[in-house]
Amino acid sequence: MSEVEEERKFQFLRDGDAEPSELDWNKGIESARKAISEAMNAKNIAFLLGAGCSSLMKDKKELGIATMAPLAESFAAKPSRHARRDSTAIRQQPALYRRRGG
């Protein structure tokens, strides 16, 4: 294993923590996978889908629980300049890693 690979770290934010935790690339990836798997649990997805069906509009007034529409719109919105820059950097990581001898 190369020194570069041993030094690789990533950050993972979960459970409403104020700051992301820094994890070792090789050891921390499993805990990140587990957390993502838990978040994608059918029970959680069913809740989110149900939340989108909890609205009741009457005379153009929301009488029920607001839907997930505002959240969905934020995901569908054009990404900010910073988000585009960050996603480009993430896509470039494998090539940069190979260049450094990984």
C-alpha positions in Angstrom: 0.0 0.0 0.0 1.5 3.4 -1.0 1.9 6.3 1.5 -0.6 8.3 -0.6 -3.3 5.7 -0.1 -2.6 5.5 3.6 -3.0 9.3 4.0 -6.3 9.6 2.0 -9.1 10.9 4.2 -12.6 12.0 3.5 -15.3 13.8 5.5 -18.7 12.5 6.3 -21.5 14.5 7.9 -24.5 12.7 9.5 -27.1 12.8 12.2 -27.2 16.6 12.2 -23.6 16.9 13.5 -22.4 20.5 13.3 -19.1 19.4 11.7 -18.2 16.4 9.5 -16.0 13.7 10.9 -12.8 13.0 9.1 -12.4 9.3 8.2 -9.6 7.2 6.8 -10.3 6.4 3.2 -9.8 2.6 3.6 -11.4 2.1 7.1 -14.1 4.8 7.1 -15.7 3.9 3.8 -17.6 1.0 5.4 -19.2 3.3 8.0 -20.2 5.7 5.3 -21.8 2.9 3.3 -23.7 1.7 6.3 -25.0 5.2 7.1 -26.1 5.7 3.5 -27.8 2.3 3.5 -29.7 3.2 6.6 -30.8 6.5 5.1 -32.1 4.7 2.0 -34.0 2.2 4.2 -37.5 1.5 2.8 -39.1 2.8 6.0 -37.4 6.2 5.5 -38.2 6.4 1.8 -41.9 5.5 2.6 -42.0 8.4 5.1 -40.6 10.9 2.5 -43.1 9.7 -0.1 -45.9 9.9 2.4 -44.8 13.4 3.4 -45.3 14.4 -0.3 -48.9 13.2 -0.2 -49.9 15.0 3.1 -51.1 18.2 1.5 -54.6 19.5 1.4 -55.3 22.6 -0.7 -58.7 24.2 -0.3 -59.5 27.6 -1.8 -55.8 28.1 -2.7 -54.9 27.6 1.0 -52.7 24.9 2.4 -54.7 23.1 5.1 -52.6 20.0 5.5 -48.9 19.4 6.0 -46.8 21.2 3.4 -45.5 18.8 0.8 -42.0 18.0 -0.2 -42.3 20.2 -3.3 -40.1 23.1 -2.0 -37.3 20.5 -1.2 -37.7 18.9 -4.6 -37.5 22.2 -6.3 -34.3 23.0 -4.5 -32.8 19.7 -5.8 -33.9 20.5 -9.3 -32.6 24.0 -9.3 -29.5 24.9 -11.3 -26.5 24.3 -9.1 -24.6 27.3 -7.8 -21.1 28.2 -9.1 -19.6 26.6 -6.0 -21.6 23.4 -6.3 -20.5 23.0 -9.9 -16.9 23.6 -8.9 -17.0 21.1 -6.1 -18.7 18.4 -8.1 -16.0 18.8 -10.8 -13.3 18.4 -8.2 -14.9 15.2 -7.0 -15.1 13.8 -10.5 -11.4 14.6 -11.0 -10.2 12.8 -7.9 -9.5 9.4 -9.4 -7.3 11.0 -12.1 -5.5 13.1 -9.6 -4.9 10.1 -7.4 -3.5 8.1 -10.3 -1.2 11.0 -11.2 0.2 11.1 -7.6 1.2 7.4 -7.9 -1.9 5.7 -6.4 
